[in-house]
Each structure stands twice: as C-alpha cells, then as structure tokens.
C-alpha cells in the first residue's frame, strides 16, 4: 500500500479551532478512502499534528494532500509519499 507521512501546523489562536481543523482533516482522510495508521499531536510550541495514512494508490494520497492544502487554520509543514509497490518491484528487480 502507498503511505503518506504528513505534518500539519494547526492554528493556536483558539483551542476549539485547533480541534475543529484536526477533525476536518480526519474527515477528509476518511472520505478519500485513507486508513489512519498513526497520529501524534504536539500541543507545545509547534502545535503540529503528524499523521501516517495508507491508501490503495498514491493518487488517493495526492488527492488528500491537495484537499488539506485548501484547509483553513492549518499549514502543511511536510508531506512525504511512499509507494510500497514500487519499492517491492525495485527489490524484485534487484534480486533477479
């Protein structure tokens, strides 16, 4: 499966907005067909949420990142896509 490691900086001005923004992100992940594998939240100075999501295709993950980029009260700090299928194909090619 393809995976996405995403770091989001959420607006610190209002706690309810922070949780509302995070809820909006998670709802978009669900609607896009992603499965959430891990989530951490640093409410300290950075106010950063880190998510690890998986999907059947990289295209779904890219669609999710585009949707999140249009969200309010948040900023994408880092987004890294990996595709295990390509990695598996590359390792099989090297083994042959």
N, C-alpha and C positions, 0 to 999 in steps of 0.2 A: 504494500500500500504506500501511497505517497504521504509525506508528512510535512507539516508546517510548524516551525518554531517562530512564534510571534511575540514581540514585546510591545506593549502599549502604555503610553503615559496618559493617565487619566487626570482630568481637571480636579484640582484640590480645593477649589473655592467653596464647594458645597458637598458635604458627605452624601446626601441623597442623590445628587447629580452623579457622583462617582459610581455609586451602586446602580443607578439607572443606566449609565453608559455601559457598565460591565454587563448588565442584563441584556442590553440591546445587542452587544457583541455576541454573547452566547446564543441569543435567539437567532441571529443571522447565521451563526455556525450550524445550528440545528436545521434551519430552513434550507441551507445549502447542501446538507447531507453529510456534514463532517461529524466525526466522532471525537469528543474531547478525551485525550489521554492523560493530560496533566494540566494543572493550573496552580500558579503561585501568585501571591499578591504581596508586594512590598509597600505598605502604607506609610513608610517613613518618609524621608526627604524626597525620594524619587516618585512615589505613588505610581509604581509600574506593575502592571499585570503581565505575567508571562504564561502563554498558552502553548500547548503542544497538541495539535489536531491531526487526524488522519482522514483520508478520503480515498475513494477508489481511483481517482485520477488527479493529476497535477492541475488540470483545468478547473476542477471544483475549488481547489485551494486558491488558485489565482483569482477566481471569481469572488471568493470570500474576502481576500485582501483588498480587491477593488471596492467592494461594498463597505468594508471597515474604513477605508481611506476617506469615504464621504461622510463618516460619522461626525457628530458634534461632540465637543468636550473631550476629545481624545486625539492622540498623535501616535502614529506608528514609529516606534524607535528602531525596531529591527524586524526583518522578516526573512526567514531562510526556508526555502523549499528543498525537499529531498524526494527522490523517486526511487524506492527500493527496487522496482522492476528494472530500471536502467542499471542500478548497481549490481543486481543479480545477473543481468545479461553480460555486463562487463566482466564480472568474475568468472562466468562460464566461458567466455571467450578467452580469457587468460589461462584457464585450466585446460583448454583444448590444444 
